[in-house]
Amino acid sequence: MDLLLKDKVAMVTGGASGIGEAVTRAFAAEGAVAVIAGRKPAQAAPILEDLRARGLRAGFVQVELTDEDQVRAAVAETVGAWGRIDILVNNAGFNDGAGLENGTADFRLSLERNLVQVFAITHHALPYLKASRGTIVNIGSKVADTGQGGTSGYAASKGGMNALTREWALELAPSGVRVNAVIPSETWTPLYGAWLERTTPDPVAALERIGRHIPLGRRLTTSEEIAATVVFLASGRSSHTTGQIVVVDGGYLHLDRMCTAD
C-alpha cells in the first residue's frame, strides 16, 4: 500500500534512538524526508549515513527542546532546508523518576522535559502544519493510565499529552490538521535494556517475566511495531482519523489481568 508519504517532511523529536530512531527510519523508507530533532549530532550521524547510503532522505537539526529559542530556531532551520513541515512526531521525553517525595522543583522540571517542550515545538511548527494541512503524532505512555509509582512528573506529562491530543484535534480540525497519539506499554529499546540492567539482579529473567504478562506473543512490543502505527497515522491513508489514542502493546494494558498474571 502506498502511504502517500513521498516528499513529505516529517520532523521527529528524539529521532536518533529507541522508538524515535525506528520512526525516523520508517518515514525515510516510505519516501518522506525524515528530520531528526535532537541534542546529539554524533548519535544521529550513523543513522543519517545509513539512510543516505540507501538513497533515502534524512536530516538533523540540533535542539535542546526545553530551550524555546532553540526550538524556534530548529523549526526555522527545518523549513529553511526542506521548505515545509508536513508531520510532527512528539517522541522525545524520558521517565525521570520525579516522584511525590522529590518535591515541587523536580516535578516542574519533569513537566518541562516531558510536556512543556511538546507544546513549545508544536506551537512553533503550527503555521507550517496548517499550511500543509499536516499531522501531529504524540508518543505517550501506559503510565498515564496505569501509574507506576515514584514518577509523578512523567505520569502527569503523559496524561497531559493525551489531553492535548484531544484538545488539539478539535482545535485544529477546521485547519485540516489531524492529531493522534500512540501509546506504547512495554517496548524493547536499548534504554529499556539499560533500565533492566540497572534495576534488576537478573535482567534476562526479568524480561521473561514481563513478557509473560503480554497476551499477544508473550513478548515485548518492538520499536518497529510502534513506528509502523505512527507512520500510518501520519499518512494520507488515515485521512479521516483524528483525536485517537491508539495503544500498541500486545493487549498488555486493556486485557483481563486474570489471563495475564503469573
C-alpha positions in Angstrom: 0.0 0.0 0.0 1.3 3.4 -0.9 1.0 5.5 2.3 1.2 8.8 0.2 4.2 10.0 2.2 6.6 10.6 -0.7 8.3 14.0 -0.3 6.5 14.8 2.9 8.7 16.4 5.6 8.5 14.6 9.0 10.1 16.2 12.0 10.8 13.6 14.7 11.9 14.8 18.2 14.3 12.4 19.8 14.5 10.6 16.5 18.0 9.2 16.9 17.4 6.5 19.5 14.9 3.8 20.5 11.3 4.3 19.3 12.3 7.6 17.7 15.0 6.0 15.6 12.5 3.4 14.3 10.1 6.2 13.4 12.8 8.1 11.6 13.8 5.0 9.6 10.1 4.1 8.8 9.4 7.6 7.4 12.5 7.6 5.3 11.7 4.1 3.9 8.3 5.4 2.8 9.8 8.2 0.8 9.4 11.0 3.3 12.2 13.4 4.4 12.9 12.3 8.0 14.3 15.1 10.1 15.7 14.2 13.5 15.4 16.9 16.1 17.7 16.1 18.9 20.6 17.2 21.1 23.4 14.9 19.9 24.7 15.1 16.3 27.1 12.2 16.9 24.1 10.0 17.8 22.2 10.9 14.6 25.2 10.7 12.3 25.3 6.9 11.7 21.6 6.9 11.1 21.8 9.6 8.5 24.8 8.0 6.9 23.0 4.6 6.6 19.8 6.2 5.2 21.6 8.3 2.7 23.7 5.4 1.6 20.5 3.6 0.7 19.2 6.6 -1.3 16.8 7.8 1.4 16.4 11.4 2.6 17.0 12.4 6.2 18.3 15.4 8.1 19.2 16.6 11.5 18.6 19.8 13.5 20.3 20.2 16.8 18.0 21.4 19.6 17.5 21.4 23.3 13.8 21.1 23.5 13.4 22.8 26.8 15.0 26.0 25.4 12.3 27.8 23.4 14.7 29.9 21.4 16.4 26.7 20.2 13.0 25.2 19.4 12.1 28.2 17.3 15.4 28.1 15.5 15.1 24.3 14.9 11.7 24.7 13.2 13.1 27.6 11.1 16.1 25.5 10.1 13.9 22.6 9.1 11.7 24.8 6.9 14.8 26.6 5.5 16.3 23.3 4.4 13.2 21.5 3.2 10.6 24.2 2.6 7.9 22.8 4.7 6.8 20.7 7.7 4.1 18.1 7.0 4.4 15.9 10.0 5.5 16.5 13.6 6.1 13.5 15.9 6.5 14.4 19.5 8.5 11.5 20.7 11.3 13.0 22.9 10.9 12.5 26.6 12.0 10.2 29.4 10.8 8.7 32.7 13.0 10.8 35.1 11.6 9.3 38.3 10.4 12.6 39.7 8.1 11.2 42.4 5.9 12.8 45.0 8.7 12.8 47.6 11.1 14.6 45.3 9.4 18.0 45.7 8.0 20.7 43.5 11.2 21.7 41.7 11.8 18.2 40.3 8.1 18.0 39.3 8.3 21.3 37.4 11.5 20.2 35.7 9.9 16.9 34.7 6.9 18.7 33.2 9.3 21.0 31.2 11.2 17.9 29.9 8.2 15.8 29.0 5.2 18.1 28.3 6.0 21.8 28.0 8.6 21.1 25.3 5.8 19.2 23.3 3.6 22.4 23.5 6.6 24.6 22.5 7.6 22.8 19.4 4.0 22.2 18.3 3.3 25.9 18.8 6.3 27.0 16.6 5.6 24.3 13.9 1.9 25.1 13.8 1.9 27.7 10.9 3.7 25.2 8.7 1.5 22.3 9.7 -1.6 24.4 8.9 -0.1 25.4 5.6 0.4 21.8 4.6 -2.8 20.5 6.3 -0.4 18.2 8.1 -0.4 15.8 11.0 0.8 15.5 14.6 1.5 12.2 16.3 2.2 12.3 20.0 4.1 9.4 21.6 2.6 8.7 25.1 2.9 6.0 27.7 0.8 3.5 29.5 1.9 5.3 32.7 -0.8 7.9 32.1 -3.4 5.2 32.5 -1.8 2.8 35.0 0.5 4.8 37.1 3.9 3.3 38.0 4.8 4.7 41.4 7.6 7.2 42.0 7.2 9.1 38.7 4.6 11.8 39.2 6.2 14.2 36.7 6.3 11.7 33.9 2.8 10.3 34.6 1.3 13.8 34.7 3.1 14.8 31.5 1.9 11.7 29.6 -1.6 12.3 30.9 -1.4 15.9 29.7 -0.2 14.7 26.3 -3.3 12.5 26.0 -5.4 15.5 26.9 -3.6 17.8 24.4 -4.1 15.2 21.7 -7.9 15.5 22.0 -7.8 19.3 22.5 -5.6 19.9 19.5 -7.5 17.5 17.3 -10.6 19.6 18.0 -8.9 23.0 17.7 -7.1 22.2 14.5 -9.9 20.2 12.7 -11.0 23.4 10.9 -7.5 23.8 9.5 -7.4 20.2 8.3 -4.6 19.2 10.7 -5.0 15.8 12.3 -3.7 14.9 15.8 -3.4 11.4 17.2 -1.4 9.7 19.9 0.3 6.3 20.0 0.7 4.6 23.4 3.5 2.0 24.0 3.4 -0.1 27.1 6.4 -2.5 27.4 8.6 -1.8 24.3 12.1 -3.1 23.8 14.7 -0.4 23.3 18.3 -0.1 24.3 17.2 2.3 27.1 14.7 -0.3 28.3 17.6 -2.9 28.4 19.8 -0.5 30.3 16.9 0.1 32.8 16.6 -3.6 33.4 20.4 -3.9 33.9 20.3 -1.1 36.4 17.2 -2.1 38.4 17.1 -5.9 38.4 19.6 -8.6 39.6 18.8 -10.8 36.6 17.7 -8.8 33.5 17.1 -11.9 31.4 14.7 -13.4 34.0 13.0 -10.0 34.4 12.5 -9.7 30.7 10.9 -13.1 30.5 8.7 -12.3 33.4 7.5 -9.1 31.9 6.9 -10.8 28.6 4.6 -13.4 30.2 2.2 -10.6 31.1 1.7 -9.6 27.5 -1.1 -11.7 25.9 -0.1 -11.4 22.3 3.0 -13.5 21.7 4.1 -13.2 25.4 6.8 -10.7 24.3 7.6 -7.0 24.4 6.5 -4.8 21.6 9.2 -3.8 19.2 10.1 -0.2 18.3 9.4 -1.1 14.6 5.8 -2.0 15.6 5.3 1.3 17.3 6.8 3.1 14.3 4.6 1.3 11.8 1.5 2.7 13.6 2.9 6.2 13.9 3.7 6.3 10.2 0.2 5.0 9.2 -1.5 7.6 11.4 0.6 10.3 9.9 -0.1 9.1 6.4 -2.8 10.0 3.9 -4.3 6.6 4.3 -5.6 7.6 7.7 -7.1 10.9 6.4 -10.2 10.8 8.5 -8.7 9.7 11.8 -8.0 12.3 14.4 -8.2 12.7 18.2 -7.4 9.0 18.6 -5.2 7.5 21.4 -4.0 4.2 19.9 -2.4 1.6 22.2 0.2 -0.7 20.6 1.1 -3.2 23.3 0.0 -6.8 22.5 -3.0 -6.4 24.8 -1.0 -5.6 27.9 -2.9 -2.5 29.0 -6.5 -3.5 28.5 -7.0 -7.2 28.6 -8.1 -9.1 31.7 -5.3 -9.5 34.3 -6.7 -12.9 35.3 -5.4 -14.1 31.9 -2.0 -12.4 32.2 -0.9 -12.7 35.8 1.6 -15.4 36.8 
